[in-house]
Amino acid sequence: MEKLDPYDRTLAYVYLQDDRMLNEELLREGLAKVVVFEPNKKYLEQFKTIEKSNRRKNWYVECKSR
């Protein structure tokens, strides 16, 4: 797993004290978007499924810079 993306941002799977994954919770709340930086694809399908589910529920929020 790569620890940094091409822009030197930290890449991590973050687990909460109750063993939930923060990455998944952010996707469920519509506060994150799936972005892949090879070779970090361990949870890709899982994350895409959550993201897709939120789009159907209209919970997905996308912010675009100008």
N, C-alpha and C positions, 0 to 999 in steps of 0.2 A: 504494500500500500504506500502510495506517495503521501508525504506529510504536508506538502505545499502545492498549491496550484500554480499555473504559469505566471500569476501576478503576485506570488509570494504570500498568499493568504493561507492560513492554517486549514487543513482538511482533517476532519475527525468524525468518528461516530461517538456520540455523547450519550452516556447512560445515566439516568436519574437514580436516586437512592432506592426507589421502588422497582428497579429493573426495567422501567419503560425507557425507550430510546427517544431522546429529545428530538432527533432528526425527524422521526415519524410523527411526533406530537406537533411539531411545527407545520408539517405537511397537512396533517388532519385539520389544523386550525386555519389553513390557508395563508400561513405566514412565511412559507418557504416554497421554493420551486425546485424541481429536480434538474440538476445540472451534472453532467458526467465529466470527470477528468480521468482519463485512462491512466493507470489500470484499475482505478478505484470503482469497481462495478459489483462488489459483493452483494449489496442490497438493492441494486438497480431495479429489478422487476418488482420487488416489494414496494419501493418508493413510488414507482410509476403507477402501480395499482392504487395506492392511496391518493396520489395527485389526481388521477383520472376520476376517481370516485368523488372527490371534492368539486371538480369541474361540473359534474352532473348535478350536484346539489347547489350549484351557484355559490359555493363558499370560497372558491378560489379567488384570490386577490392578486392582481398583477400590477406592479408599479413600473412605469417606464420613465427613463430620464429623457430630457429633451435634448 
